[in-house]
Amino acid sequence: MNKPLTYALLLATALGLAACEKTPEDKMESAKESVSEAMENLGDAAKDTGDAIEQKTNEALGNEPTTGEKLRMRPAMRPTPSRTPATKPKTLSTVSNLS
């Protein structure tokens, strides 16, 4: 009596798992997404490699811009001085007045 019940449960489990399997179309879509992401990463890597080659070439030829030239090229990147007034550090007398 236990064997037929076990076989029925085993068959139901196998059919349930087979129904959950990805279809070939789903697998194809997943593969397309993976290839697209890999191509994007490859493009980023190529750009980074080109930038590194350009930097090393400039360093080797002595064409690397000076710090002043870099600052003139990117004026928006300069830090701006703070407009808020500096606060006085708290002393023992100001701390005792707070209590």
Sequence and secondary structure as in RCSB ss.txt:
>XXXX:A:sequence
MNKPLTYALLLATALGLAACEKTPEDKMESAKESVSEAMENLGDAAKDTGDAIEQKTNEALGNEPTTGEKLRMRP
AMRPTPSRTPATKPKTLSTVSNLS
>XXXX:A:secstr
 HHHHHHHHHHHHHHHHHHHS  HHHHHHHHHHHHHHHHHHHHHHHHHHHHHHHHHHHHHHT    HHHHHHH G
GGS     S       HHHHHHH 
